[in-house]
Amino acid sequence: MGVAQTWFNMLYQVLLGEERGPRFGSFVALYGIANTRALIGRALRGELVK
């Protein structure tokens, strides 16, 4: 597993609670740039942790 794949797995785990997800570009295209930025911001603030 390469560094990029490990990084994206971690990102999906934090943002979506899943180890795998759609390609990040596809996710952003579907979810929208503003929504993706807001989701990342919420994750960084710890708002997605139960």
N, C-alpha and C positions, 0 to 999 in steps of 0.2 A: 504494500500500500504506500503510495507516494505521499509526500508532504501535502500537496494540494488536496488530495482526496481526504486525508486525515483532517485537514482544516475545514473542508466543507462538511464532513461528517459531524464535526464538533459544532459548526454553525447551525446545521439543521437540528441537532440535539437541543441547542439552546433556544432557537427560534420556534421550532415546530414540535419539539418533544419526540422527534423521530431521528433515527440514525441516518436514514437516507431520505432523499427527496428529489424533486425534479432538478434538472440542471439549473444552476443559479440564475443564468440569464433568462431562461424560460420562466422561472418563478417570478423574477422582477417584471418581466413583460406581462405576465398574467395578473400579478398582485398590484402592480403599479410602483413607480419609483418612490412617490411620496409615502405610500403605505409601507413599503419595504424599509425606508429610512425610519419611519415612526416605529416599526416593529423592532428594528435593531436598537433604537434609542430606548425603548421599553425594556429590552433584554439587558442592555448595559446598566440601566437603573435598578435592575433586579425585580422588575414588576411582573415577570413571567414565571417566577419561582413560587411554588405553592408552599 
